[in-house]
Amino acid sequence: MDRDAYFEHLRRGIDAVDRWQDRRGPFEADDTLAVPGSRVAEALAELSERLEENYPYGHPRYAGQMMKPPHPIATLAYAIAMQINPNNHALDGGAATSRMEREVVTDLAAMFGFPEQHLGHLTGGGTIANIEALWVARSLHPERAIAASDQAHYTHGRGCDVLGIEFMPIASDTAGRMDLDALEAQLRFGKIGTVVATAGTTGLGTVDPIHEIIPLARQYGARVHVDAAYGGFFMLLARRADPPIVPAPFLAIADADSVVVDPHKHGLQPYGCGSVLFRDPAVGRFYVHDSPYTYFTSRDLHLGEISLECSRAGASAAALWTTLRCLPLAPDTGLGAIVARGRDAALLWSELISEGPYFRLVVEPDLDILALYPTPESSGATTASAISRLVDELFLAAEHDPQSPAFFAKLVVPQRLLAAHGPAIIWDQPTVTVLRSVLMKPEHLSFVPALNDTLVRQLTNIARTM
Ligand SMILES: *Cc1c(COP(=O)(O)O)cnc(C)c1O
């Protein structure tokens, strides 16, 4: 969106809020709130300077962590709704944005193929959304454990700790996905109440075999929660005629008991926007409470009655709602087309890597996350510790490349993941540090060759001086 259009939309939106408020008669802001313009300008200039400490998350040269700025439509809608600052805890606090929240949650539920009668709401993020799902899991099976793969987000182990439930890590296979034999071995003891499957692990972006986990878990009377905080929107690609992902695990989410997806990861939203959905609306009974403070305008269900959090930004719902009006949850257009670019970028880069002698992938990418490490042949580094040191150097060298800077992340992976398909690494330590790259911006597709060139150039430089 061009700059003039952005400011014009913002001005119109804020004007509309002002006009609406002025219908109750004009009033002057209190003079304690007034600040001289020069002080504001100074403080904001200082802010801009302080912000320079960040990595350039919005630039396609940044391919490190799961980070990117929201879509301008989302920031416009957020900024406009924030003039009112509605609170989606209760209908009195945010009637309009609560309705928008219901609508977008219905859209998310439809994307996953959940039944029309479900229960769900937005949250402050994936952590609280997952804790909420674990809390419902504990309410249903108070004496039983929660199982998740050793590649699952640490939020599950920690959440179990907070809730006082036993957490059972399940080994992952050499592709980084939950190992079904390991899961069944644990299920046999009958102690597991809920299995957490991940659609897009945070480290490697791998997708657990949800379509096999669900029938297996059910066979042993266990529920299944899907943590799709990162990968949930790849669901859209599963419905394409020629899906660039393996569709079966995603299509199986429709049968899960609950699912979490973060619009603030792949949904183009500012932070503060996660969501949790439950297939059975009857779990709403666990939330029952009687707040004396907030509910008095309506007999409708307040969102605060079905969520653990109290205050939540109504502006988040407004931002997501407006974004989905413009970029819908469609397979070939809107958000589907956007996540497909990142997937294509990962496939293209995998191809470049396999063609050259320089790097090798830790696992084949399921989504848009790649993890790679320099081969011993190209670098002379043969031990796990030498490869790790080399990756530390590469990470910094790529960032400071004068010709074509590139920003990556680092990930520590266990020997087990590499041993099956890596070259003969000498394991002088149990883990190895690899480079990790999250290709979540559609612009990454055209930058993949440049990112690859930077790494190859820097690797050759470093190897020469070793
Ligand atoms: C990011 C992430 C989380 C945590 O979500 P936040 O929004 O950061 O709180 C949980 N699980 C997975 C798989 C994630 O990628």
The ligand as an SDF file (V2000), in Angstrom:
LIG
                    3D

 15 15  0  0  0  0  0  0  0  0999 V2000
    4.9700  -19.6790   18.5700 C   0  0  0  0  0  0  0  0  0  0  0  0
    4.4900  -20.9680   19.0160 C   0  0  0  0  0  0  0  0  0  0  0  0
    3.8960  -21.1320   20.2740 C   0  0  0  0  0  0  0  0  0  0  0  0
    3.8240  -20.0120   21.2770 C   0  0  0  0  0  0  0  0  0  0  0  0
    2.9840  -19.0090   20.8190 O   0  0  0  0  0  0  0  0  0  0  0  0
    3.1520  -17.4700   21.2450 P   0  0  0  0  0  0  0  0  0  0  0  0
    2.1910  -16.8030   20.3660 O   0  0  0  0  0  0  0  0  0  0  0  0
    4.5860  -17.1090   20.9660 O   0  0  0  0  0  0  0  0  0  0  0  0
    2.8260  -17.3460   22.6800 O   0  0  0  0  0  0  0  0  0  0  0  0
    3.4050  -22.3800   20.6110 C   0  0  0  0  0  0  0  0  0  0  0  0
    3.5180  -23.4090   19.7660 N   0  0  0  0  0  0  0  0  0  0  0  0
    4.0920  -23.2970   18.5440 C   0  0  0  0  0  0  0  0  0  0  0  0
    4.1790  -24.4860   17.6520 C   0  0  0  0  0  0  0  0  0  0  0  0
    4.6030  -22.0720   18.1290 C   0  0  0  0  0  0  0  0  0  0  0  0
    5.2010  -21.9570   16.9290 O   0  0  0  0  0  0  0  0  0  0  0  0
  1  2  1  0
  2  3  1  0
  2 14  2  0
  3  4  1  0
  3 10  2  0
  4  5  1  0
  5  6  1  0
  6  7  2  0
  6  8  1  0
  6  9  1  0
 10 11  1  0
 11 12  2  0
 12 13  1  0
 12 14  1  0
 14 15  1  0
M  END
$$$$
